Amino acid sequence: MKLAIIGGGIVGSSAAFYASQHPEDDVTLFDDETGQATRAAAGIISPWLSQRRNKNWYNLAKSGAALYPSMINELSKVTETTCYRQVGTLLFKKNQALLDKLINLATERKQEAPEIGDIALLSPEQIKEKMPLLTPHSSALFVSGGARVDGRLLIEQLQAGFIAQNGTLIKQRITSLTPCDNGYRLNLTDGSTQTFDKVIVATGAWLPELIGPLGFEVDVRGQKGQLAHFQTKQNTTNWPVVMPQGESDIIPFDNGSLLIGATHENDQNYDLTVDNQVVAEMVESIYPLAPSIENETISEVRVGTRAYTSDFLPFFGEIPELPGLLVASGLGSSGLTTGPIIAKTLIDWLYGEVSVLQPENYTTSPYIFKK
Ligand SMILES: Cc1cc2nc3c(=O)[nH]c(=O)nc-3n(C[C@H](O)[C@H](O)[C@H](O)COP(=O)(O)OP(=O)(O)OC[C@H]3O[C@@H](n4cnc5c(N)ncnc54)[C@H](O)[C@@H]3O)c2cc1C
């Protein structure tokens, strides 16, 4: 099989890595890196404390978190992996009653998701011991299975693993794709053309650009997200991810690196410019819990575009009218968690292998329809 994967974010890069484990096939990944959500992402992998009610979404996110250790293990056999660490998640709530409710939910969910790890209520003193950056005035819930992944590093390492397994990476945009006798013809920005038997379109928020011209309405829109990076002198490597009340989280990485974010700017769609005022407000919202952040300087602001559907649910699979053409999009604000399991499910489907997810729960038809 000659397989093309368009889009090298988390979905496309994981799909490329898994597909290249089939050495009999010829796999090419195309990516132009514009506005990529994955590179801008905060990197929180901790879905079990979410109060979203949709069961299919939770099942997807739970399975996504569970897949990470094995995917990183497989990747480590062919390349370096420094992108992922299970450091635990600390979650704050407005009052003790809400925390108690969440502890019950986590305990119940642990029965089907043992990867959640230990569940504990920590006092302000215990929190301070775990994370000296914080000055907490209340208790918080801690789950030890929570992880953080550096989206930039992850896709670099997945792509390195893909190349090590003989995959071909082409850093170019696909300007259009058309069905042809034996599959699909792809037009590249340099004017050249390539033909493939099967195609996976993993272009995130840009899915409508490629599928729309084939006569389809695509229910996907872009949402701007900004995130602030701090390079501190603190020993951050084993600090947990912190989810305070409100929109902004604190995500520590190795060697003093700290992210604060992110914004969810619906009215800004595909805009990729830094808005200093919005970023300042986001960082200030953290001061009550982490006052010393005020003394640190932002070293970089990351801006990315999330893909959303009207009902905020992701979808993936084959478009029935276009046999051999698979898509995935609408991963929203949890795509770092769900991206690898979506990619693996698509590759399992292509190779006729059994998957842990039921693809019929995530079909494209509510989101992609003939005009
Ligand atoms: C600020 C921010 C914070 C986030 N935090 C988290 C988090 O903490 N936890 C979590 O689980 N998720 C988080 N997310 C969500 C997550 O990052 C996304 O849902 C996920 O990365 C989407 O992956 P994707 O592969 O679908 O799309 P993308 O990462 O956007 O990748 C799509 C790629 O396709 C390329 N492309 C598009 N069109 C073409 C074309 N025609 N030809 C070639 N290439 C093309 C683009 O350039 C891009 O590189 C966050 C997102 C943002 C923006």
The ligand as a MOL file (V3000), in Angstrom:
LIG
                    3D

  0  0  0     0  0            999 V3000
M  V30 BEGIN CTAB
M  V30 COUNTS 53 58 0 0 0
M  V30 BEGIN ATOM
M  V30 1 C -2.8590 26.6700 23.5180 0
M  V30 2 C -3.3030 25.2410 23.4620 0
M  V30 3 C -3.2390 24.4480 24.6130 0
M  V30 4 C -3.6270 23.0990 24.5680 0
M  V30 5 N -3.4750 22.3190 25.6740 0
M  V30 6 C -3.8020 20.9980 25.6320 0
M  V30 7 C -3.5910 20.1580 26.7660 0
M  V30 8 O -3.0920 20.5940 27.8020 0
M  V30 9 N -3.9550 18.8370 26.6960 0
M  V30 10 C -4.5060 18.3210 25.5690 0
M  V30 11 O -4.8110 17.1050 25.5680 0
M  V30 12 N -4.7030 19.0900 24.4620 0
M  V30 13 C -4.3710 20.4100 24.4810 0
M  V30 14 N -4.5710 21.2140 23.3830 0
M  V30 15 C -5.2680 20.6590 22.2250 0
M  V30 16 C -4.3360 19.9280 21.2800 0
M  V30 17 O -3.1330 20.6270 21.1440 0
M  V30 18 C -4.9780 19.7680 19.9060 0
M  V30 19 O -6.2970 19.2820 19.9970 0
M  V30 20 C -4.1730 18.7820 19.0570 0
M  V30 21 O -2.8180 19.1410 19.0780 0
M  V30 22 C -4.6940 18.7630 17.6280 0
M  V30 23 O -3.8470 17.9430 16.8850 0
M  V30 24 P -4.0650 17.7600 15.3310 0
M  V30 25 O -2.9920 16.8360 14.8770 0
M  V30 26 O -5.4860 17.4190 15.0480 0
M  V30 27 O -3.8580 19.2240 14.7090 0
M  V30 28 P -2.5740 20.1640 14.6220 0
M  V30 29 O -1.6440 19.9650 15.7350 0
M  V30 30 O -3.0690 21.5500 14.3930 0
M  V30 31 O -1.8480 19.6550 13.3230 0
M  V30 32 C -2.3740 19.8450 12.0310 0
M  V30 33 C -1.1800 20.0130 11.0930 0
M  V30 34 O -1.6270 19.9530 9.7340 0
M  V30 35 C -0.8930 20.9190 8.9960 0
M  V30 36 N -1.6480 21.2080 7.7800 0
M  V30 37 C -2.8470 21.8070 7.6830 0
M  V30 38 N -3.2410 21.8500 6.3870 0
M  V30 39 C -2.2480 21.2550 5.6850 0
M  V30 40 C -2.0600 20.9850 4.3050 0
M  V30 41 N -2.9940 21.3150 3.3960 0
M  V30 42 N -0.9170 20.3630 3.8950 0
M  V30 43 C 0.0420 19.9890 4.8200 0
M  V30 44 N -0.0970 20.2240 6.1570 0
M  V30 45 C -1.2230 20.8500 6.5580 0
M  V30 46 C -0.7960 22.1020 9.9430 0
M  V30 47 O 0.2130 22.9770 9.5430 0
M  V30 48 C -0.4660 21.3680 11.2370 0
M  V30 49 O 0.9110 21.1620 11.3190 0
M  V30 50 C -4.1540 22.5500 23.3750 0
M  V30 51 C -4.2360 23.3570 22.2270 0
M  V30 52 C -3.8000 24.6860 22.2600 0
M  V30 53 C -3.8530 25.5080 21.0050 0
M  V30 END ATOM
M  V30 BEGIN BOND
M  V30 1 1 1 2
M  V30 2 1 2 3
M  V30 3 2 2 52
M  V30 4 2 3 4
M  V30 5 1 4 5
M  V30 6 1 4 50
M  V30 7 2 5 6
M  V30 8 1 6 7
M  V30 9 1 6 13
M  V30 10 2 7 8
M  V30 11 1 7 9
M  V30 12 1 9 10
M  V30 13 2 10 11
M  V30 14 1 10 12
M  V30 15 2 12 13
M  V30 16 1 13 14
M  V30 17 1 14 15
M  V30 18 1 14 50
M  V30 19 1 15 16
M  V30 20 1 16 17
M  V30 21 1 16 18
M  V30 22 1 18 19
M  V30 23 1 18 20
M  V30 24 1 20 21
M  V30 25 1 20 22
M  V30 26 1 22 23
M  V30 27 1 23 24
M  V30 28 2 24 25
M  V30 29 1 24 26
M  V30 30 1 24 27
M  V30 31 1 27 28
M  V30 32 2 28 29
M  V30 33 1 28 30
M  V30 34 1 28 31
M  V30 35 1 31 32
M  V30 36 1 32 33
M  V30 37 1 33 34
M  V30 38 1 33 48
M  V30 39 1 34 35
M  V30 40 1 35 36
M  V30 41 1 35 46
M  V30 42 1 36 37
M  V30 43 1 36 45
M  V30 44 2 37 38
M  V30 45 1 38 39
M  V30 46 1 39 40
M  V30 47 2 39 45
M  V30 48 1 40 41
M  V30 49 2 40 42
M  V30 50 1 42 43
M  V30 51 2 43 44
M  V30 52 1 44 45
M  V30 53 1 46 47
M  V30 54 1 46 48
M  V30 55 1 48 49
M  V30 56 2 50 51
M  V30 57 1 51 52
M  V30 58 1 52 53
M  V30 END BOND
M  V30 END CTAB
M  END
